[in-house]
């Protein structure tokens, strides 16, 4: 696997109820831009999506927004992005987001964010990609999901634990170092012809 050049960020199109969500989304966008890492995301200009994209742009970074035609008005397309891809449906949007990203980060969000995150976790569990996945547990937002995943494992429904792996952090400052470390593990495993294993952190 190559270095982390682009990150697909899944997050809410609304601001949520805790000011920390918006603040940390903007902080992460700033960190990405300063590190020269491009943003791939859902293309909107509202909520956390807007916060992370605006911060990337404000700090000289590159933004690729991918948005279905029917959501352009509802999510208000980020017209300042260097690249906007308009898709006919959600399936094509997610496919292009996957293809353009070297890693995935889930910030707080709603059902759509959850669905996108779980899809990537599913694909990884099935061995369909080695790309790092990180859950940014801002203000404990993802605690209920993490508890559910642990419950599923304890109940015997997660059978390929070595492939079902993801990173967790409560600090956006740790995201890029953690993703880079995970990518390095994948690269080394690929060189040795072994399946990649990244421990949950």
KATA-V826365 format. One record per pair of residues at least 12 apart in sequence whose C-alpha atoms are under 10 Angstrom apart, sorted by sequence separation. I is the first residue (numbers start at 0). J is the second residue. D is the distance in Angstrom with one decimal. If there is no record, write none. Layout:
I_J_D, I_J_D
//
This chain:
40_52_8.1, 52_64_8.7, 64_76_8.1, 65_77_9.8, 84_96_10.0, 103_115_9.8, 104_116_8.2, 105_117_9.9, 119_131_9.7, 120_132_7.5, 166_178_8.1, 184_196_7.5, 185_197_7.9, 38_51_8.6, 39_52_9.0, 64_77_7.3, 103_116_8.1, 119_132_7.7, 120_133_10.0, 165_178_10.0, 182_195_9.6, 184_197_7.1, 10_24_8.7, 38_52_7.3, 63_77_9.6, 64_78_9.1, 71_85_8.5, 181_195_9.4, 37_52_10.0, 62_77_9.4, 64_79_9.8, 70_85_9.5, 166_181_8.6, 181_196_8.9, 182_197_9.1, 8_24_9.7, 48_64_9.8, 64_80_6.7, 68_84_9.4, 69_85_9.4, 70_86_9.9, 103_119_8.2, 116_132_8.3, 165_181_9.4, 181_197_6.4, 38_55_7.4, 62_79_8.6, 63_80_6.3, 64_81_8.4, 65_82_8.4, 66_83_7.6, 67_84_8.3, 68_85_5.8, 69_86_9.0, 103_120_9.9, 116_133_9.2, 180_197_9.4, 181_198_8.9, 37_55_8.1, 38_56_9.5, 62_80_5.2, 63_81_6.4, 64_82_6.2, 65_83_5.9, 66_84_6.4, 67_85_5.4, 68_86_6.0, 69_87_7.9, 70_88_9.3, 116_134_8.5, 8_27_10.0, 36_55_9.1, 37_56_9.9, 61_80_7.4, 62_81_5.8, 63_82_4.7, 64_83_4.7, 65_84_4.7, 66_85_5.1, 67_86_4.5, 68_87_5.9, 69_88_7.9, 70_89_9.6, 8_28_9.7, 28_48_9.9, 31_51_9.3, 32_52_9.8, 35_55_9.6, 42_62_8.8, 44_64_9.7, 60_80_9.6, 61_81_6.4, 62_82_6.5, 63_83_5.8, 64_84_6.2, 65_85_6.0, 66_86_6.0, 67_87_5.5, 68_88_7.3, 69_89_9.5, 28_49_10.0, 29_50_9.9, 30_51_9.9, 42_63_7.3, 43_64_7.3, 60_81_9.3, 61_82_8.4, 62_83_8.4, 63_84_7.6, 64_85_8.4, 65_86_7.1, 66_87_8.7, 67_88_5.2, 68_89_9.4, 24_46_9.4, 25_47_7.9, 28_50_7.6, 29_51_7.7, 32_54_7.9, 33_55_8.3, 38_60_7.9, 39_61_8.8, 40_62_7.9, 41_63_8.5, 42_64_3.7, 43_65_8.5, 66_88_8.4, 67_89_6.1, 93_115_7.8, 97_119_8.6, 145_167_9.5, 24_47_6.0, 25_48_9.3, 27_50_9.3, 28_51_4.5, 29_52_9.1, 31_54_8.9, 32_55_5.1, 35_58_9.9, 37_60_6.3, 38_61_6.3, 39_62_6.2, 40_63_6.5, 41_64_5.5, 42_65_4.9, 43_66_7.4, 56_79_7.8, 66_89_8.0, 67_90_9.2, 177_200_8.9, 23_47_9.0, 24_48_7.9, 25_49_8.7, 26_50_8.8, 27_51_6.6, 28_52_6.4, 29_53_8.9, 30_54_8.8, 31_55_6.6, 32_56_7.5, 35_59_8.7, 36_60_7.3, 37_61_4.9, 38_62_4.8, 39_63_4.9, 40_64_5.2, 41_65_5.0, 42_66_5.2, 53_77_8.4, 56_80_7.3, 65_89_9.7, 67_91_8.2, 68_92_10.0, 6_31_8.6, 21_46_7.3, 22_47_8.8, 24_49_8.9, 25_50_5.0, 26_51_7.5, 27_52_9.6, 28_53_7.6, 29_54_5.2, 30_55_8.0, 32_57_8.5, 33_58_6.8, 35_60_6.5, 36_61_7.6, 37_62_6.0, 38_63_6.0, 39_64_6.0, 40_65_6.2, 41_66_5.5, 42_67_8.8, 49_74_9.1, 52_77_8.0, 55_80_9.4, 56_81_8.8, 66_91_9.3, 67_92_6.5, 93_118_9.6, 5_31_8.9, 20_46_9.3, 21_47_5.5, 24_50_5.9, 25_51_4.7, 28_54_4.9, 29_55_5.3, 32_58_5.7, 33_59_7.7, 34_60_8.7, 35_61_8.1, 36_62_9.4, 37_63_7.7, 38_64_8.1, 39_65_7.5, 40_66_8.5, 41_67_8.7, 48_74_9.1, 49_75_9.1, 53_79_8.3, 65_91_9.2, 66_92_6.3, 67_93_9.8, 93_119_10.0, 141_167_9.5, 4_31_9.6, 20_47_7.1, 21_48_9.0, 23_50_8.9, 24_51_5.0, 25_52_7.9, 27_54_8.0, 28_55_4.6, 29_56_8.4, 31_58_8.9, 32_59_6.2, 33_60_7.3, 43_70_8.5, 44_71_9.8, 49_76_9.1, 52_79_9.1, 53_80_8.6, 65_92_6.0, 66_93_9.3, 102_129_9.0, 103_130_7.5, 104_131_8.5, 105_132_8.0, 106_133_8.9, 107_134_8.9, 21_49_9.1, 22_50_7.9, 23_51_8.5, 24_52_8.8, 25_53_7.5, 26_54_7.3, 27_55_8.3, 28_56_8.3, 29_57_7.8, 30_58_8.8, 31_59_9.9, 32_60_4.3, 42_70_9.4, 43_71_7.5, 45_73_9.2, 46_74_8.8, 49_77_7.3, 52_80_7.9, 64_92_9.6, 65_93_8.4, 101_129_9.3, 102_130_5.2, 103_131_6.3, 104_132_5.9, 105_133_6.4, 106_134_6.7, 107_135_7.5, 113_141_9.7, 141_169_9.7, 12_41_8.8, 21_50_6.3, 22_51_9.1, 24_53_9.8, 25_54_5.3, 26_55_9.2, 28_57_9.0, 29_58_6.1, 31_60_7.4, 32_61_7.2, 41_70_9.8, 42_71_8.4, 43_72_9.2, 44_73_9.9, 45_74_6.2, 48_77_9.3, 101_130_6.1, 102_131_5.0, 103_132_4.7, 104_133_4.8, 105_134_5.0, 106_135_5.2, 107_136_7.5, 139_168_9.7, 140_169_9.3, 4_34_9.3, 5_35_8.8, 6_36_7.1, 7_37_8.7, 8_38_7.1, 9_39_9.0, 10_40_8.5, 11_41_9.5, 12_42_9.7, 20_50_9.5, 21_51_8.2, 24_54_8.3, 25_55_8.0, 28_58_8.3, 29_59_9.0, 30_60_9.6, 31_61_9.3, 32_62_9.3, 43_73_8.6, 44_74_6.5, 45_75_6.8, 65_95_7.6, 66_96_9.8, 100_130_8.4, 101_131_7.6, 102_132_6.0, 103_133_6.2, 104_134_5.9, 105_135_5.8, 106_136_7.1, 107_137_7.0, 137_167_10.0, 139_169_7.3, 4_35_7.4, 5_36_5.3, 6_37_6.4, 7_38_6.1, 8_39_6.4, 9_40_6.6, 10_41_8.5, 12_43_7.0, 13_44_9.7, 14_45_7.7, 15_46_7.7, 29_60_8.3, 43_74_4.9, 44_75_5.6, 45_76_8.5, 65_96_7.0, 97_128_9.8, 101_132_9.6, 102_133_8.1, 103_134_8.5, 104_135_6.8, 105_136_8.4, 106_137_7.2, 107_138_9.3, 113_144_9.1, 133_164_9.3, 134_165_7.3, 135_166_8.4, 136_167_6.7, 137_168_7.9, 138_169_7.0, 164_195_9.8, 165_196_9.9, 166_197_8.1, 3_35_9.7, 4_36_5.0, 5_37_4.5, 6_38_5.4, 7_39_4.5, 8_40_5.4, 9_41_7.4, 11_43_9.7, 12_44_7.8, 13_45_6.2, 14_46_4.2, 15_47_8.2, 28_60_8.5, 42_74_7.9, 43_75_5.4, 44_76_5.7, 45_77_8.5, 64_96_8.8, 105_137_9.9, 107_139_9.5, 108_140_8.9, 132_164_7.8, 133_165_5.7, 134_166_6.1, 135_167_6.0, 136_168_5.8, 137_169_5.1, 138_170_9.2, 162_194_8.4, 164_196_7.5, 165_197_7.2, 166_198_7.6, 167_199_7.0, 168_200_7.4, 3_36_7.1, 4_37_6.2, 5_38_5.8, 6_39_5.9, 7_40_5.5, 8_41_8.1, 12_45_5.4, 13_46_3.8, 14_47_5.6, 41_74_9.0, 42_75_8.2, 43_76_4.5, 44_77_4.7, 63_96_9.0, 97_130_9.6, 107_140_6.3, 108_141_9.5, 124_157_8.8, 126_159_9.5, 129_162_8.7, 131_164_8.4, 132_165_5.2, 133_166_4.4, 134_167_4.9, 135_168_5.3, 136_169_4.7, 137_170_7.0, 161_194_8.8, 162_195_7.6, 163_196_9.0, 164_197_6.1, 165_198_7.3, 166_199_5.2, 167_200_5.5, 3_37_9.1, 4_38_8.9, 5_39_6.7, 6_40_8.3, 7_41_8.7, 11_45_8.6, 12_46_4.5, 13_47_6.2, 14_48_8.8, 28_62_9.9, 42_76_5.6, 43_77_5.2, 44_78_8.2, 106_140_8.7, 107_141_7.4, 124_158_9.0, 125_159_8.1, 128_162_9.7, 131_165_6.8, 132_166_6.2, 133_167_5.6, 134_168_6.6, 135_169_5.8, 136_170_7.7, 137_171_8.1, 161_195_8.2, 162_196_6.7, 163_197_9.0, 164_198_6.4, 165_199_5.4, 166_200_5.3, 11_46_6.2, 12_47_5.8, 13_48_7.9, 14_49_9.2, 41_76_8.9, 42_77_5.8, 43_78_8.8, 44_79_9.2, 106_141_8.8, 124_159_6.5, 127_162_9.9, 129_164_9.8, 130_165_9.7, 131_166_7.7, 132_167_8.7, 133_168_7.6, 134_169_8.5, 135_170_7.1, 136_171_9.0, 161_196_6.0, 162_197_8.2, 163_198_9.4, 164_199_5.9, 165_200_7.6, 10_46_8.5, 11_47_5.3, 12_48_5.5, 13_49_8.8, 14_50_8.8, 41_77_9.4, 42_78_8.7, 44_80_9.8, 63_99_8.8, 105_141_9.4, 124_160_7.7, 126_162_6.7, 135_171_6.9, 160_196_9.4, 161_197_7.9, 162_198_9.6, 163_199_9.2, 164_200_9.3, 10_47_6.0, 11_48_6.1, 12_49_7.4, 13_50_9.9, 43_80_9.9, 124_161_8.2, 125_162_7.4, 126_163_8.9, 161_198_8.3, 9_47_9.2, 10_48_5.9, 11_49_9.1, 12_50_9.5, 42_80_8.2, 124_162_4.8, 125_163_8.2, 135_173_9.4, 160_198_9.7, 8_47_9.9, 9_48_7.9, 10_49_9.6, 123_162_6.4, 124_163_4.5, 135_174_7.7, 8_48_8.3, 42_82_9.3, 43_83_10.0, 122_162_9.6, 123_163_6.4, 124_164_7.6, 134_174_9.0, 10_51_9.1, 42_83_6.9, 121_162_9.6, 122_163_9.1, 123_164_7.8, 133_174_7.5, 38_80_9.8, 41_83_9.5, 42_84_8.2, 120_162_9.2, 121_163_7.8, 123_165_9.3, 133_175_9.8, 8_51_8.6, 39_82_9.6, 40_83_9.9, 41_84_9.6, 42_85_8.9, 120_163_6.7, 8_52_9.6, 39_83_10.0, 120_164_7.7, 133_177_8.4, 120_165_7.8, 132_177_10.0, 133_178_7.5, 131_177_9.1, 132_178_7.8, 131_178_6.2, 130_178_9.2, 131_179_8.7, 133_181_9.9, 131_180_9.5, 132_181_9.1, 42_92_9.9, 131_181_6.3, 41_92_7.9, 130_181_8.6, 131_182_6.6, 40_92_9.5, 41_93_8.8, 129_181_9.7, 130_182_7.3, 40_93_9.5, 129_182_8.6, 131_184_10.0, 131_185_8.6, 40_95_10.0, 41_96_8.1, 51_106_9.9, 130_185_8.1, 5_61_9.2, 7_63_9.3, 39_95_9.4, 40_96_6.9, 129_185_6.9, 5_62_9.4, 7_64_9.9, 39_96_6.4, 40_97_10.0, 129_186_9.5, 5_63_9.5, 39_97_9.0, 48_106_9.4, 39_98_9.9, 40_99_9.7, 47_106_8.1, 39_99_7.0, 40_100_9.3, 47_107_8.0, 48_108_9.4, 129_189_9.7, 12_73_9.4, 13_74_9.0, 38_99_9.4, 39_100_6.6, 47_108_7.9, 104_165_10.0, 12_74_6.6, 37_99_9.8, 38_100_8.4, 39_101_9.7, 46_108_9.3, 103_165_9.8, 104_166_9.2, 105_167_9.7, 12_75_9.5, 37_100_8.9, 39_102_9.8, 40_103_9.9, 104_167_9.6, 37_101_9.9, 39_103_9.3, 106_171_9.4, 129_194_8.9, 130_195_9.9, 129_195_7.1, 131_197_8.4, 133_199_9.5, 129_196_9.1, 133_200_9.5, 126_194_9.1, 129_197_9.7, 126_195_9.8, 104_174_8.3, 104_175_9.9, 102_175_10.0, 104_178_9.2, 103_178_8.9, 102_178_7.3, 101_178_9.5, 102_179_9.3, 27_106_9.7, 102_181_9.7, 102_182_8.5, 101_182_8.8, 24_106_7.3, 23_106_8.8, 24_107_8.9, 23_107_9.9, 21_106_9.8, 20_106_7.9, 21_107_9.3, 9_96_9.9, 20_107_6.7, 8_96_9.2, 20_108_9.1, 7_96_6.5, 6_96_9.3, 7_97_7.5, 6_97_9.6, 7_98_9.7, 7_99_7.8, 8_100_9.1, 15_107_8.0, 6_99_8.3, 7_100_5.3, 14_107_9.2, 15_108_7.6, 5_99_7.2, 6_100_5.2, 7_101_7.6, 8_102_8.6, 9_103_7.5, 10_104_8.5, 11_105_9.4, 13_107_9.8, 14_108_8.6, 15_109_9.0, 4_99_9.7, 5_100_5.2, 6_101_5.8, 7_102_6.2, 8_103_5.9, 9_104_6.2, 10_105_6.0, 11_106_7.7, 12_107_9.9, 13_108_7.7, 4_100_7.9, 5_101_5.4, 6_102_5.0, 7_103_4.8, 8_104_4.9, 9_105_4.8, 10_106_4.9, 11_107_6.3, 12_108_7.4, 13_109_8.6, 3_100_8.5, 4_101_6.5, 5_102_6.9, 6_103_5.6, 7_104_6.3, 8_105_5.9, 9_106_6.1, 10_107_5.5, 11_108_3.8, 12_109_8.3, 3_101_5.6, 4_102_8.7, 5_103_9.0, 6_104_7.0, 7_105_8.5, 8_106_7.2, 9_107_8.1, 10_108_4.7, 11_109_5.8, 2_101_7.7, 3_102_6.9, 9_108_7.7, 10_109_7.6, 11_110_8.8, 12_111_9.3, 1_101_7.9, 2_102_9.7, 9_109_9.8, 10_110_9.9, 11_111_7.8, 12_112_9.2, 0_101_8.5, 10_111_8.3, 11_112_6.4, 9_111_8.5, 10_112_5.4, 11_113_9.6, 9_112_5.5, 10_113_8.7, 8_112_9.3, 9_113_8.4, 9_114_9.6, 10_115_9.4, 9_115_7.0, 10_116_9.5, 8_115_9.9, 9_116_7.2, 8_116_9.6, 24_135_9.8, 23_135_9.6, 24_137_9.4, 23_137_7.6, 23_138_9.8, 20_136_9.9, 20_137_6.7, 19_137_7.4, 20_138_7.8, 19_138_7.2, 17_137_9.7, 18_138_10.0, 20_140_9.0, 17_138_8.3, 17_140_9.7, 6_131_9.7, 7_132_9.6, 8_133_9.6, 9_134_9.7, 6_132_9.7, 3_130_9.5, 3_131_9.4, 0_129_7.9, 1_130_9.8, 0_130_7.9, 36_175_9.1, 30_171_8.5, 31_172_9.9, 34_175_8.6, 30_172_7.5, 27_170_9.4, 28_171_9.5, 31_174_9.6, 27_171_5.7, 30_174_9.4, 31_175_7.8, 26_171_7.3, 27_172_7.3, 30_175_8.3, 25_171_9.9, 26_172_8.3, 27_173_9.7, 23_170_8.3, 24_171_8.1, 27_174_8.3, 23_171_6.7, 27_175_9.1, 23_172_9.3, 6_175_9.5, 3_175_8.4, 6_178_9.5, 3_178_7.4, 4_179_9.8, 2_178_9.3, 3_179_6.3, 2_179_6.9, 3_180_9.8, 1_179_9.7, 2_180_9.7, 3_181_9.8, 2_181_10.0, 3_182_7.2, 2_182_6.6, 3_183_9.5, 1_182_7.3, 2_183_7.7, 0_182_6.5, 1_183_8.3, 0_183_7.7, 0_184_9.0, 1_185_9.0, 2_186_8.8, 0_185_6.1, 1_186_7.0, 0_186_4.8, 0_187_8.5, 0_188_9.2, 0_189_7.4, 0_190_9.4
//
